[in-house]
Amino acid sequence: MSEMTVSEARARLADVVDLARVEHDPVFLTRRGRRVAAVIDVDQLNDLIESAEDLADLRAVNAARAEMESTGKGPIPWDQVKADLGLL
């Protein structure tokens, strides 16, 4: 894991991109000693986005199951869903 100032990264942009892309090592950019951004490999970013979406889906499923348990209502049958949407 690398860290450098925004000014240094600006001067060495190609090196920063190569470090993130080839080494798969995120480069944290700092301003006044605080991390303000990061440069990471695009494949790693896509993996993170996909994982975040999967986690959001799992949380939605758990919330739906908790709601069904708390209300005592079960799942809506597929035929009823189709009928409600006018798909029959």
C-alpha positions in Angstrom: 0.0 0.0 0.0 1.5 3.3 -1.1 0.8 6.8 -0.1 1.8 10.1 -1.6 0.7 13.7 -1.8 -1.6 14.9 -4.5 1.2 17.1 -5.8 3.6 14.2 -6.0 1.0 12.1 -7.7 0.4 14.8 -10.3 4.1 14.9 -11.1 4.3 11.1 -11.3 0.9 10.2 -12.7 2.1 7.4 -15.0 4.0 5.8 -12.1 1.0 6.0 -9.9 -1.2 4.4 -12.5 1.3 1.7 -13.2 1.7 0.9 -9.4 -2.0 0.5 -9.0 -2.5 -1.4 -12.3 0.5 -3.7 -12.4 1.3 -4.2 -8.7 -2.4 -4.3 -7.7 -1.4 -2.0 -4.9 -3.7 0.9 -4.1 -2.1 4.3 -4.0 -3.5 6.7 -1.4 -3.3 10.3 -2.2 -2.9 12.8 0.7 -3.5 16.5 1.2 -2.2 18.1 4.3 -1.4 14.7 5.8 -5.0 13.3 5.3 -6.0 10.7 2.8 -8.3 12.2 0.2 -8.4 9.8 -2.7 -7.1 6.5 -3.9 -5.9 5.1 -7.3 -6.7 1.4 -7.7 -6.7 -1.1 -10.5 -10.0 -1.0 -12.5 -10.5 -4.8 -12.1 -10.2 -4.4 -8.3 -12.7 -1.5 -8.5 -15.1 -3.7 -10.5 -14.8 -6.5 -7.9 -15.5 -4.1 -5.1 -18.5 -2.7 -6.8 -19.8 -6.2 -7.5 -19.2 -7.2 -3.9 -21.0 -4.1 -2.6 -24.0 -4.8 -4.9 -24.1 -8.5 -3.7 -24.0 -7.3 -0.1 -26.8 -4.8 -0.7 -28.9 -7.6 -2.3 -28.3 -9.9 0.7 -29.3 -7.1 3.1 -32.5 -6.5 1.1 -33.3 -10.2 1.3 -32.8 -10.3 5.0 -34.9 -7.2 5.5 -37.7 -8.7 3.4 -37.5 -12.0 5.4 -37.6 -10.1 8.7 -40.6 -8.1 7.5 -42.4 -11.3 6.5 -41.7 -12.8 10.0 -42.8 -9.7 11.8 -46.1 -9.3 9.9 -46.8 -13.0 9.8 -47.3 -12.7 6.0 -45.6 -15.2 3.8 -44.2 -14.7 0.3 -46.6 -13.6 -2.5 -47.3 -16.5 -4.9 -45.8 -16.0 -8.4 -49.2 -16.4 -10.1 -50.6 -13.6 -7.9 -47.7 -11.3 -8.8 -48.2 -11.9 -12.5 -52.0 -11.3 -12.1 -51.4 -8.1 -10.2 -49.1 -6.9 -12.9 -51.5 -7.9 -15.7 -49.2 -10.5 -17.1 -51.7 -13.4 -17.2 
